[in-house]
Amino acid sequence: MPKKETPATKVPVTPPDQWVDKYGDYLYGFAMSRLRNPESAQDCVQDTLLAGIKALNRFDGSRDIKFWLRGIMRNKIVDQIRRSIKENKVDIEAEDEALLESFWFKYSGIATTNPDPWQFNPRKYYDNGEFWKVFQTCIDEVKEPARQAFVLRVLEDQTTDEVCKVLDVTPNYLWVLLHRARQQLKVTLESRWKESD
């Protein structure tokens, strides 16, 4: 006799009229950590809550609705970044041209210098809440559009193609932006985490 499948445990659903009180601060903090703009973060929260209400019939109850709303918010964050890029188009600077040339040399087989090694291994601290607070202050200081590229590609785990479409850049220029973001993060994390370690 075949075994009966046990249904997945459903998490109780918080009614939408309580979402602002229960999840508003959490969603706003999440949006601010990605967008660094209070007005954009507020718009993102509002768009997320409205989209959540419209899509509530598709919520399957398998996880806390807070995390389901955060999933919706990830798309709203991408939309906000896309709007920001269209409004503030950035040209390639002279130093970017040098990095693009370096990228070409690297992938054509011509040796380039290796970056300086890290003073500590950031992966050792992934489970450390204090590390992530320091990381957040450091990512907030990365200049645009490198910060947006890093948020989309690394933190939001978008594909290269998706990020290139959002930022309206070539894959080579995306590499430049990510390189710049990682370099800035390395410098600030190494200086700040030593103090907190």
Backbone as ProteinMPNN parsed JSONL, in Angstrom:
{"seq_chain_A": "MPKKETPATKVPVTPPDQWVDKYGDYLYGFAMSRLRNPESAQDCVQDTLLAGIKALNRFDGSRDIKFWLRGIMRNKIVDQIRRSIKENKVDIEAEDEALLESFWFKYSGIATTNPDPWQFNPRKYYDNGEFWKVFQTCIDEVKEPARQAFVLRVLEDQTTDEVCKVLDVTPNYLWVLLHRARQQLKVTLESRWKESD", "coords_chain_A": {"N_chain_A": [[0.841, -1.185, 0.0], [0.663, 2.177, -0.956], [2.424, 4.917, 0.583], [0.851, 7.613, 2.244], [1.171, 11.0, 1.411], [2.26, 13.453, 3.63], [0.758, 16.539, 4.222], [2.378, 19.714, 3.706], [3.322, 21.734, 6.461], [1.382, 24.503, 7.154], [1.996, 27.925, 7.51], [0.514, 30.271, 9.686], [-1.372, 32.919, 8.238], [-0.741, 36.319, 8.29], [-3.082, 38.901, 8.386], [-3.511, 41.279, 5.696], [-4.067, 43.917, 6.603], [-2.513, 44.182, 8.824], [0.097, 44.123, 8.039], [1.759, 46.42, 7.675], [2.25, 47.295, 10.316], [3.456, 44.954, 11.405], [5.52, 44.16, 9.602], [6.56, 46.36, 8.331], [8.814, 47.926, 9.284], [10.883, 46.038, 9.083], [10.87, 45.475, 6.281], [11.385, 48.037, 5.3], [13.956, 48.498, 6.349], [15.351, 46.49, 4.992], [15.035, 47.372, 2.336], [16.332, 49.873, 2.525], [18.936, 49.03, 3.028], [19.685, 48.166, 0.56], [19.082, 50.243, -1.231], [19.732, 52.763, -0.152], [18.359, 55.189, 0.005], [15.978, 57.067, 1.484], [13.428, 57.88, 0.472], [13.136, 56.315, -1.871], [13.231, 53.809, -0.661], [10.905, 53.866, 0.923], [8.972, 54.044, -1.123], [9.441, 51.582, -2.283], [8.682, 49.795, -0.257], [5.959, 50.386, -0.115], [5.153, 49.681, -2.751], [5.746, 46.969, -2.621], [3.999, 46.007, -0.607], [1.52, 46.533, -1.801], [1.721, 44.912, -4.096], [1.894, 42.471, -2.801], [-0.651, 42.243, -1.625], [-2.221, 42.069, -3.94], [-1.276, 39.653, -4.953], [-1.843, 37.78, -3.037], [-3.488, 35.541, -3.162], [-1.872, 33.687, -4.335], [-0.077, 32.955, -2.446], [1.347, 30.295, -0.756], [1.589, 29.498, 1.875], [3.754, 28.083, 2.888], [5.918, 29.234, 4.073], [6.952, 31.895, 6.28], [5.053, 34.828, 5.927], [6.399, 37.203, 5.932], [8.893, 36.679, 4.759], [8.072, 35.936, 2.267], [7.045, 38.364, 1.369], [9.439, 39.764, 1.356], [10.681, 38.485, -0.775], [9.083, 39.403, -2.888], [9.799, 42.049, -2.64], [12.448, 42.065, -3.53], [12.248, 42.12, -6.322], [11.046, 44.616, -6.599], [13.07, 46.257, -5.675], [14.973, 45.948, -7.694], [13.522, 47.165, -9.745], [13.459, 49.809, -8.738], [16.191, 50.456, -8.789], [16.646, 50.277, -11.519], [15.05, 52.441, -12.407], [16.429, 54.537, -11.175], [18.902, 54.398, -12.5], [18.153, 55.09, -15.104], [17.397, 57.726, -14.685], [19.767, 58.918, -13.803], [22.057, 58.743, -15.694], [25.245, 57.369, -16.148], [28.467, 58.078, -17.338], [31.26, 56.32, -18.808], [34.263, 56.598, -17.122], [37.684, 57.847, -17.391], [39.417, 56.241, -15.848], [37.975, 53.92, -15.822], [38.233, 53.042, -18.415], [40.892, 52.212, -18.388], [40.685, 50.051, -16.639], [39.015, 48.406, -18.146], [40.716, 47.852, -20.238], [42.655, 46.422, -18.834], [41.105, 44.242, -18.125], [40.701, 43.126, -20.664], [43.342, 42.379, -21.281], [43.744, 40.435, -19.295], [41.924, 38.382, -20.011], [42.803, 37.755, -22.51], [44.984, 36.284, -22.153], [47.316, 37.495, -21.459], [49.49, 38.198, -18.88], [48.549, 39.785, -15.823], [48.976, 41.938, -12.967], [48.533, 40.476, -9.733], [45.89, 41.063, -7.366], [46.287, 42.586, -4.097], [46.495, 40.365, -1.304], [43.81, 39.54, 1.034], [43.702, 40.872, 4.36], [42.383, 39.461, 6.237], [40.142, 36.63, 6.372], [37.108, 37.05, 4.995], [35.034, 35.159, 4.811], [35.138, 33.628, 7.098], [33.622, 34.988, 8.896], [30.95, 35.004, 8.221], [28.751, 34.107, 9.695], [28.606, 35.877, 11.717], [26.922, 38.33, 13.309], [27.771, 40.908, 13.957], [29.789, 41.381, 12.106], [28.27, 41.67, 9.773], [26.959, 44.054, 10.274], [29.08, 45.858, 10.167], [29.855, 45.338, 7.542], [27.591, 46.337, 6.191], [27.785, 49.129, 6.661], [30.074, 49.573, 5.227], [29.412, 48.805, 2.56], [27.548, 50.739, 2.055], [29.129, 52.926, 1.55], [30.289, 52.558, -0.898], [30.765, 53.847, -4.121], [28.281, 54.969, -6.472], [27.86, 53.904, -9.888], [28.816, 51.493, -9.036], [28.148, 50.385, -6.576], [25.421, 49.75, -6.939], [25.671, 47.8, -8.925], [27.041, 45.799, -7.506], [25.183, 45.21, -5.467], [23.014, 44.185, -6.986], [24.217, 42.042, -8.456], [25.704, 40.482, -6.578], [24.503, 40.567, -3.914], [21.732, 40.389, -4.473], [21.8, 38.331, -6.23], [21.406, 38.341, -9.019], [21.635, 37.449, -12.504], [24.452, 37.943, -14.753], [23.537, 38.873, -17.252], [20.982, 39.846, -16.523], [21.669, 41.929, -14.746], [23.15, 43.575, -16.426], [21.147, 44.397, -18.171], [19.457, 45.843, -16.431], [21.176, 47.897, -15.516], [21.951, 48.896, -17.907], [24.442, 48.38, -19.206], [27.5, 47.043, -20.632], [28.719, 43.612, -20.437], [31.506, 43.696, -19.955], [31.848, 46.258, -18.836], [30.298, 45.941, -16.575], [31.92, 44.132, -15.212], [33.999, 45.881, -14.593], [32.681, 47.645, -12.829], [31.981, 45.884, -10.736], [34.521, 45.075, -9.957], [35.541, 47.503, -9.009], [33.75, 47.954, -6.863], [34.326, 45.752, -5.213], [37.015, 46.277, -4.601], [36.797, 48.711, -3.162], [35.221, 47.813, -1.035], [36.96, 45.941, 0.114], [39.055, 47.551, 1.082], [37.708, 49.225, 2.959], [36.473, 47.336, 4.655], [38.691, 45.929, 5.667], [39.938, 47.949, 7.141], [37.965, 48.685, 9.014], [36.955, 46.275, 10.188], [39.067, 45.248, 11.617], [39.094, 46.881, 13.821], [36.754, 46.049, 15.04], [37.101, 43.379, 15.455]], "CA_chain_A": [[0.0, 0.0, 0.0], [1.511, 3.369, -1.023], [2.356, 5.83, 1.723], [0.193, 8.9, 1.989], [2.044, 12.154, 1.64], [1.754, 14.368, 4.647], [0.775, 17.892, 3.682], [3.333, 20.634, 4.319], [2.739, 22.545, 7.516], [1.123, 25.862, 6.689], [2.237, 28.982, 8.477], [-0.659, 31.159, 9.728], [-1.207, 34.12, 7.42], [-1.069, 37.593, 8.913], [-3.947, 39.662, 7.486], [-2.834, 42.433, 5.084], [-4.215, 45.17, 7.347], [-1.503, 44.202, 9.892], [1.436, 44.021, 7.451], [2.575, 47.623, 7.925], [2.701, 47.259, 11.715], [4.307, 43.791, 11.697], [6.651, 43.956, 8.693], [6.983, 47.618, 7.716], [10.19, 48.283, 9.658], [11.782, 45.03, 8.501], [10.952, 45.687, 4.835], [12.045, 49.324, 5.077], [15.387, 48.286, 6.612], [15.891, 45.697, 3.892], [15.103, 48.253, 1.159], [17.378, 50.882, 2.761], [20.257, 48.4, 2.92], [19.97, 47.994, -0.861], [18.871, 51.448, -2.028], [20.359, 53.915, 0.525], [17.597, 56.406, -0.248], [14.749, 56.892, 2.255], [12.233, 58.012, -0.368], [13.056, 55.116, -2.71], [12.928, 52.675, 0.217], [9.482, 53.958, 1.266], [8.226, 53.663, -2.328], [9.644, 50.147, -2.471], [7.835, 49.122, 0.732], [4.568, 50.566, -0.545], [4.953, 48.844, -3.943], [5.791, 45.567, -2.18], [2.764, 45.679, 0.105], [0.427, 46.502, -2.79], [1.898, 43.702, -4.913], [1.574, 41.338, -1.935], [-2.113, 42.158, -1.507], [-2.735, 41.588, -5.229], [-0.838, 38.273, -5.206], [-2.047, 36.975, -1.83], [-4.106, 34.251, -3.502], [-0.814, 32.764, -4.764], [0.751, 32.607, -1.28], [1.039, 28.905, -0.438], [1.656, 29.26, 3.309], [4.855, 27.202, 3.265], [6.918, 30.004, 4.828], [6.427, 33.103, 6.902], [4.686, 35.815, 4.909], [7.441, 38.234, 5.95], [9.921, 36.31, 3.791], [7.402, 35.976, 0.969], [7.036, 39.786, 1.005], [10.817, 40.136, 1.013], [10.904, 37.99, -2.135], [8.463, 40.381, -3.787], [10.576, 43.286, -2.561], [13.664, 41.95, -4.341], [11.899, 42.61, -7.659], [10.784, 46.056, -6.504], [14.383, 46.901, -5.544], [15.535, 45.977, -9.057], [12.784, 48.211, -10.461], [13.917, 51.111, -8.246], [17.547, 50.689, -9.301], [16.485, 50.528, -12.954], [14.578, 53.825, -12.542], [17.521, 55.423, -10.771], [19.913, 54.394, -13.563], [17.62, 55.866, -16.23], [17.393, 59.14, -14.313], [21.134, 59.392, -13.552], [22.937, 57.991, -16.592], [26.654, 57.591, -15.815], [29.39, 57.798, -18.439], [32.49, 55.629, -18.442], [35.346, 57.538, -16.826], [38.988, 57.464, -17.928], [39.979, 55.119, -15.081], [37.238, 52.734, -16.237], [38.848, 52.591, -19.67], [42.102, 51.473, -18.018], [40.255, 48.769, -16.094], [38.524, 47.601, -19.271], [41.91, 47.377, -20.945], [43.228, 45.395, -17.971], [40.212, 43.085, -18.277], [40.995, 42.535, -21.964], [44.628, 41.703, -21.151], [43.57, 39.25, -18.456], [41.222, 37.319, -20.72], [43.488, 37.398, -23.751], [46.095, 35.425, -21.78], [48.48, 38.292, -21.074], [49.492, 38.257, -17.411], [48.382, 41.067, -15.135], [49.385, 41.807, -11.572], [47.51, 39.952, -8.832], [45.526, 42.017, -6.316], [46.829, 42.304, -2.766], [45.652, 39.416, -0.565], [43.059, 40.078, 2.155], [44.349, 40.793, 5.661], [41.627, 38.446, 6.98], [39.246, 35.898, 5.492], [35.732, 37.449, 5.333], [34.132, 34.001, 4.894], [35.146, 33.14, 8.478], [32.734, 35.795, 9.724], [29.619, 35.046, 7.612], [27.722, 33.862, 10.693], [28.791, 36.856, 12.778], [26.025, 39.47, 13.096], [28.536, 42.161, 14.047], [30.477, 41.54, 10.823], [27.318, 42.161, 8.772], [26.724, 45.481, 10.546], [30.238, 46.568, 9.608], [29.752, 45.187, 6.089], [26.545, 47.246, 5.696], [28.312, 50.498, 6.616], [31.077, 49.624, 4.155], [28.745, 48.77, 1.25], [26.883, 52.036, 1.897], [30.097, 53.924, 1.106], [30.745, 52.291, -2.277], [30.198, 54.855, -5.023], [27.396, 54.529, -7.55], [26.929, 52.79, -9.958], [29.466, 50.25, -8.616], [27.363, 49.843, -5.474], [24.215, 49.128, -7.496], [26.096, 46.582, -9.615], [27.362, 44.81, -6.473], [23.927, 44.814, -4.815], [22.235, 43.337, -7.888], [24.908, 40.811, -8.868], [26.18, 39.669, -5.458], [23.538, 40.448, -2.82], [20.438, 39.94, -4.995], [22.082, 37.138, -7.021], [20.924, 38.449, -10.4], [22.634, 36.987, -13.476], [25.163, 39.022, -15.449], [22.629, 39.425, -18.264], [19.937, 40.629, -15.861], [22.254, 43.161, -14.212], [23.502, 44.42, -17.574], [19.903, 45.006, -18.668], [18.993, 46.837, -15.465], [22.092, 49.037, -15.48], [22.202, 49.295, -19.294], [25.897, 48.369, -19.411], [28.03, 45.825, -21.244], [29.322, 42.712, -19.437], [32.849, 44.177, -19.599], [31.737, 47.389, -17.919], [29.818, 45.379, -15.315], [33.103, 43.608, -14.541], [34.7, 47.051, -14.043], [31.928, 48.132, -11.676], [32.124, 44.91, -9.652], [35.913, 45.168, -9.511], [35.658, 48.722, -8.209], [33.007, 47.756, -5.614], [35.081, 44.815, -4.365], [38.219, 46.966, -4.121], [36.392, 49.65, -2.108], [34.798, 47.016, 0.121], [38.15, 45.335, 0.72], [39.777, 48.588, 1.83], [36.951, 49.673, 4.131], [36.285, 46.212, 5.585], [39.957, 45.645, 6.364], [40.228, 48.983, 8.142], [36.937, 48.724, 10.056], [36.754, 45.018, 10.907], [40.164, 45.088, 12.572], [38.691, 47.562, 15.046], [35.643, 45.329, 15.674], [37.477, 41.961, 15.599]], "C_chain_A": [[0.888, 1.251, 0.0], [1.303, 4.271, 0.185], [1.632, 7.107, 1.315], [1.186, 10.011, 2.287], [1.424, 13.037, 2.707], [1.831, 15.778, 4.091], [1.776, 18.759, 4.437], [2.612, 21.464, 5.377], [2.577, 23.97, 7.0], [1.313, 26.835, 7.841], [0.988, 29.864, 8.512], [-0.373, 32.454, 8.972], [-1.641, 35.348, 8.209], [-1.95, 38.378, 7.942], [-3.241, 40.908, 6.953], [-2.969, 43.734, 5.865], [-3.237, 45.266, 8.528], [-0.068, 44.208, 9.355], [2.317, 45.226, 7.764], [3.127, 47.591, 9.34], [3.702, 46.14, 11.977], [5.592, 43.746, 10.875], [7.22, 45.244, 8.092], [8.428, 47.985, 8.018], [11.206, 47.322, 9.042], [11.973, 45.275, 7.002], [11.666, 46.999, 4.513], [13.561, 49.186, 5.294], [16.053, 47.509, 5.494], [16.055, 46.568, 2.644], [16.209, 49.299, 1.321], [18.768, 50.282, 2.606], [20.657, 48.218, 1.459], [19.963, 49.318, -1.619], [19.531, 52.708, -1.459], [19.621, 55.228, 0.29], [16.254, 56.246, 0.454], [13.481, 56.951, 1.401], [12.048, 56.777, -1.257], [12.687, 53.892, -1.875], [11.45, 52.68, 0.609], [8.617, 53.55, 0.077], [8.272, 52.152, -2.536], [8.765, 49.346, -1.503], [6.377, 49.197, 0.293], [4.259, 49.678, -1.754], [4.903, 47.359, -3.571], [4.484, 45.162, -1.509], [1.573, 45.606, -0.853], [0.511, 45.249, -3.655], [1.548, 42.462, -4.099], [0.081, 41.143, -1.785], [-2.704, 41.582, -2.793], [-2.417, 40.108, -5.46], [-1.117, 37.327, -4.04], [-2.673, 35.615, -2.131], [-3.078, 33.227, -3.984], [0.118, 32.374, -3.617], [0.363, 31.21, -0.812], [1.15, 28.558, 1.052], [2.806, 28.389, 3.776], [5.964, 27.917, 4.041], [6.248, 31.232, 5.411], [6.169, 34.146, 5.821], [5.695, 36.957, 4.841], [8.498, 37.941, 4.883], [9.347, 36.243, 2.374], [7.355, 37.418, 0.471], [8.436, 40.262, 0.634], [11.171, 39.658, -0.394], [10.292, 38.918, -3.167], [9.298, 41.652, -3.815], [11.852, 43.229, -3.398], [13.406, 42.463, -5.759], [11.66, 44.114, -7.656], [12.086, 46.844, -6.364], [15.042, 47.014, -6.914], [14.84, 47.061, -9.873], [13.247, 49.6, -10.05], [15.309, 51.441, -8.783], [17.484, 50.996, -10.786], [16.038, 51.978, -13.19], [15.687, 54.819, -12.23], [18.58, 55.533, -11.858], [19.431, 55.236, -14.738], [17.667, 57.357, -15.94], [18.795, 59.722, -14.193], [22.124, 58.612, -14.388], [24.392, 58.37, -16.314], [27.523, 57.214, -17.003], [30.606, 57.053, -17.916], [33.589, 56.664, -18.254], [36.661, 56.991, -17.376], [39.566, 56.269, -17.175], [39.256, 53.817, -15.422], [37.813, 52.167, -17.525], [40.096, 51.762, -19.369], [41.736, 50.103, -17.448], [39.729, 47.842, -17.187], [39.693, 47.025, -20.056], [42.582, 46.257, -20.153], [42.423, 44.098, -18.079], [40.512, 42.367, -19.594], [42.318, 41.769, -21.906], [44.49, 40.397, -20.367], [42.96, 38.098, -19.244], [41.812, 36.995, -22.085], [44.726, 36.558, -23.454], [47.35, 36.174, -21.385], [48.409, 38.513, -19.563], [49.279, 39.672, -16.906], [48.769, 40.85, -13.683], [48.222, 41.283, -10.734], [47.162, 40.999, -7.786], [46.156, 41.612, -4.987], [45.906, 41.324, -2.044], [44.933, 40.122, 0.59], [43.877, 39.935, 3.439], [43.634, 39.792, 6.58], [40.694, 37.764, 5.981], [37.799, 36.25, 5.853], [34.774, 36.267, 5.495], [34.075, 33.429, 6.311], [34.082, 33.821, 9.329], [31.304, 35.865, 9.19], [28.499, 34.849, 8.624], [27.771, 34.869, 11.847], [27.931, 38.094, 12.475], [26.754, 40.796, 13.119], [29.276, 42.441, 12.739], [29.528, 42.151, 9.791], [26.931, 43.611, 9.02], [27.853, 46.318, 9.961], [30.187, 46.515, 8.085], [28.738, 46.18, 5.517], [27.047, 48.681, 5.633], [29.33, 50.638, 5.488], [30.413, 49.635, 2.774], [28.025, 50.093, 0.998], [27.824, 53.105, 1.351], [30.623, 53.686, -0.307], [30.017, 53.249, -3.211], [29.303, 54.207, -6.074], [28.123, 54.696, -8.887], [27.557, 51.451, -9.533], [28.681, 49.58, -7.489], [26.117, 49.118, -5.987], [24.561, 47.814, -8.198], [26.36, 45.468, -8.603], [26.086, 44.299, -5.797], [23.156, 43.842, -5.702], [22.913, 42.001, -8.15], [25.231, 39.902, -7.689], [25.104, 39.482, -4.385], [22.179, 39.936, -3.301], [20.57, 38.745, -5.934], [21.431, 37.152, -8.408], [22.023, 37.924, -11.335], [23.323, 38.196, -14.105], [24.253, 39.678, -16.474], [21.558, 40.306, -17.633], [20.488, 41.962, -15.358], [22.606, 44.106, -15.346], [22.265, 45.107, -18.143], [19.425, 46.108, -17.734], [19.864, 48.088, -15.516], [22.378, 49.613, -16.864], [23.706, 49.448, -19.543], [26.291, 47.071, -20.098], [28.566, 44.91, -20.15], [30.722, 43.158, -19.012], [32.775, 45.329, -18.601], [31.175, 46.937, -16.573], [30.997, 44.818, -14.526], [33.879, 44.751, -13.885], [33.998, 47.531, -12.77], [32.067, 47.186, -10.482], [33.538, 44.93, -9.085], [36.083, 46.376, -8.592], [34.947, 48.544, -6.858], [33.782, 46.846, -4.667], [36.337, 45.467, -3.794], [37.873, 47.922, -2.975], [35.965, 48.906, -0.852], [35.988, 46.427, 0.855], [38.861, 46.356, 1.609], [39.01, 48.967, 3.098], [36.736, 48.546, 5.137], [37.559, 45.916, 6.361], [40.251, 46.694, 7.426], [39.232, 48.949, 9.289], [36.809, 47.436, 10.849], [37.874, 44.748, 11.894], [39.788, 45.73, 13.907], [37.625, 46.776, 15.791], [36.0, 43.893, 15.999], [37.905, 41.618, 17.003]], "O_chain_A": [[1.767, 1.383, 0.852], [0.206, 4.386, 0.732], [1.782, 7.606, 0.199], [1.929, 9.971, 3.268], [0.228, 13.327, 2.687], [2.861, 16.173, 3.544], [2.002, 18.578, 5.633], [1.453, 21.844, 5.211], [3.518, 24.564, 6.474], [0.867, 26.611, 8.967], [0.446, 30.18, 7.452], [0.722, 33.009, 9.056], [-2.756, 35.412, 8.726], [-1.591, 38.509, 6.772], [-2.457, 41.528, 7.672], [-2.076, 44.578, 5.802], [-3.141, 46.317, 9.162], [0.881, 44.29, 10.135], [3.496, 45.066, 8.083], [4.316, 47.825, 9.555], [4.687, 46.343, 12.687], [6.638, 43.341, 11.382], [8.25, 45.212, 7.419], [9.186, 48.318, 7.107], [12.252, 47.739, 8.545], [13.101, 45.281, 6.51], [12.453, 47.069, 3.569], [14.35, 49.703, 4.504], [17.174, 47.819, 5.09], [17.086, 46.511, 1.974], [16.939, 49.583, 0.372], [19.679, 50.945, 2.111], [21.845, 48.125, 1.153], [20.75, 49.502, -2.548], [19.855, 53.625, -2.214], [20.236, 56.292, 0.374], [15.462, 55.385, 0.072], [12.564, 56.153, 1.595], [10.94, 56.256, -1.381], [11.923, 53.038, -2.324], [10.81, 51.629, 0.629], [7.65, 52.805, 0.234], [7.28, 51.529, -2.913], [8.174, 48.338, -1.889], [5.655, 48.201, 0.324], [3.231, 49.003, -1.784], [4.119, 46.594, -4.133], [3.928, 44.104, -1.803], [0.723, 44.724, -0.73], [-0.502, 44.6, -3.918], [0.974, 41.51, -4.63], [-0.408, 40.014, -1.814], [-3.577, 40.716, -2.749], [-3.198, 39.393, -6.089], [-0.668, 36.181, -4.06], [-2.411, 34.643, -1.422], [-3.373, 32.033, -4.038], [1.011, 31.547, -3.803], [-0.802, 30.955, -0.506], [0.835, 27.435, 1.445], [2.84, 27.99, 4.94], [6.848, 27.269, 4.602], [5.111, 31.558, 5.07], [6.977, 34.319, 4.908], [5.829, 37.605, 3.803], [8.945, 38.85, 4.184], [10.063, 36.469, 1.398], [7.596, 37.675, -0.708], [8.605, 41.063, -0.285], [11.881, 40.349, -1.124], [10.9, 39.193, -4.201], [9.487, 42.261, -4.868], [12.287, 44.254, -3.922], [14.244, 43.159, -6.331], [12.031, 44.807, -8.604], [12.198, 47.961, -6.87], [15.605, 48.055, -7.253], [15.494, 47.797, -10.612], [13.414, 50.476, -10.899], [15.572, 52.575, -9.184], [18.193, 51.881, -11.267], [16.574, 52.662, -14.061], [15.861, 55.815, -12.932], [19.1, 56.618, -12.117], [20.202, 56.008, -15.308], [17.942, 58.161, -16.831], [18.99, 60.908, -14.457], [22.953, 57.886, -13.841], [24.73, 59.553, -16.253], [27.339, 56.155, -17.605], [30.944, 57.14, -16.736], [33.816, 57.506, -19.124], [36.746, 55.83, -17.775], [40.144, 55.375, -17.793], [39.839, 52.737, -15.327], [37.871, 50.95, -17.702], [40.335, 50.737, -20.008], [42.4, 49.108, -17.741], [39.971, 46.636, -17.155], [39.669, 45.87, -20.481], [43.025, 45.263, -20.729], [42.986, 43.004, -18.119], [40.571, 41.138, -19.632], [42.416, 40.652, -22.414], [45.064, 39.376, -20.746], [43.43, 36.964, -19.153], [41.365, 36.058, -22.746], [45.442, 36.159, -24.372], [48.348, 35.557, -21.013], [47.389, 38.962, -19.039], [49.771, 40.635, -17.494], [48.878, 39.713, -13.223], [47.064, 41.609, -10.997], [48.036, 41.751, -7.354], [46.51, 40.452, -4.779], [44.683, 41.428, -2.149], [45.382, 41.164, 1.066], [44.652, 38.99, 3.585], [44.201, 39.334, 7.573], [40.483, 38.265, 4.877], [37.301, 35.812, 6.89], [33.799, 36.366, 6.241], [33.077, 32.815, 6.69], [33.683, 33.292, 10.366], [30.519, 36.695, 9.649], [27.401, 35.371, 8.431], [27.054, 34.72, 12.836], [28.183, 38.812, 11.508], [26.397, 41.714, 12.381], [29.381, 43.591, 12.312], [29.918, 43.036, 9.028], [26.607, 44.33, 8.076], [27.617, 47.354, 9.34], [30.443, 47.514, 7.413], [28.99, 46.797, 4.482], [26.773, 49.386, 4.663], [29.434, 51.696, 4.867], [30.822, 50.406, 1.906], [27.904, 50.522, -0.149], [27.373, 54.082, 0.753], [31.332, 54.533, -0.852], [28.805, 53.437, -3.104], [29.525, 53.075, -6.503], [28.959, 55.594, -8.991], [26.922, 50.402, -9.65], [28.562, 48.355, -7.451], [25.795, 48.02, -5.534], [23.829, 46.832, -8.078], [25.952, 44.326, -8.814], [25.932, 43.097, -5.583], [22.697, 42.799, -5.235], [22.276, 40.951, -8.078], [25.056, 38.687, -7.779], [24.823, 38.351, -3.988], [21.541, 39.138, -2.613], [19.562, 38.203, -6.388], [20.969, 36.125, -8.906], [23.204, 37.954, -10.987], [22.84, 39.324, -14.003], [24.199, 40.904, -16.56], [21.258, 41.386, -18.142], [19.851, 43.002, -15.524], [22.383, 45.313, -15.24], [22.328, 46.268, -18.549], [19.034, 47.184, -18.187], [19.351, 49.207, -15.554], [22.972, 50.684, -16.987], [24.178, 50.482, -20.016], [25.513, 46.119, -20.142], [28.841, 45.375, -19.044], [31.089, 43.018, -17.845], [33.542, 45.375, -17.639], [31.54, 47.494, -15.537], [31.073, 45.001, -13.312], [34.36, 44.614, -12.76], [34.647, 47.792, -11.757], [32.251, 47.634, -9.35], [33.729, 44.815, -7.875], [36.696, 46.277, -7.529], [35.483, 48.939, -5.823], [33.887, 47.123, -3.473], [36.685, 45.237, -2.636], [38.555, 47.95, -1.951], [36.301, 49.31, 0.261], [36.019, 46.416, 2.086], [39.222, 46.057, 2.747], [39.589, 49.023, 4.182], [36.808, 48.775, 6.344], [37.517, 45.681, 7.568], [40.758, 46.365, 8.498], [39.62, 49.166, 10.437], [36.578, 47.48, 12.057], [37.655, 44.085, 12.908], [40.109, 45.21, 14.976], [37.572, 46.813, 17.021], [35.274, 43.239, 16.748], [38.249, 40.47, 17.281]]}, "name": "protein", "num_of_chains": 1, "seq": "MPKKETPATKVPVTPPDQWVDKYGDYLYGFAMSRLRNPESAQDCVQDTLLAGIKALNRFDGSRDIKFWLRGIMRNKIVDQIRRSIKENKVDIEAEDEALLESFWFKYSGIATTNPDPWQFNPRKYYDNGEFWKVFQTCIDEVKEPARQAFVLRVLEDQTTDEVCKVLDVTPNYLWVLLHRARQQLKVTLESRWKESD"}
